[in-house]
Amino acid sequence: MQLDTIGEVIAERVLKRSVNGSEAQEVIVRLGKPQPFPDGNGWFSPFEIIGIGDGKVRWIAGADAFQSLQLVLRMIPVSLRYKSRDAGVELFFEKPDDDLGFPEELS
């Protein structure tokens, strides 16, 4: 399923991205409201990351709205790490060496 929009935004976080010590640019992470699949079989939570990568809307599926939210909150940091994997790229929340404020470990 391809989405053009995340729909209703329920959360947004502004991160910073610096390349080789350059002035930090904004990276915006938006989380959309969980939605049921059109066929009624499960739920999905859409998200987008703007300012790094391709900016496409992505989604994570779950058996219900809570599970889709739990899974998307684990997928966002994985996506951020992947998109900032190039040498010299530093991604941070408020100041360099911060964590990004998302869950880092899968349990």
Secondary structure, 3 states (H helix, E strand, C coil): CCCCCCCCEEEEEEEEEEECCCCCEEEEEEEECCEECCCCCCEEEEEEEECCCCCCCEEEEECCHHHHHHHHHHHHHHHHHHHCCCCCEEEECCCCCCCCCCCCCCC
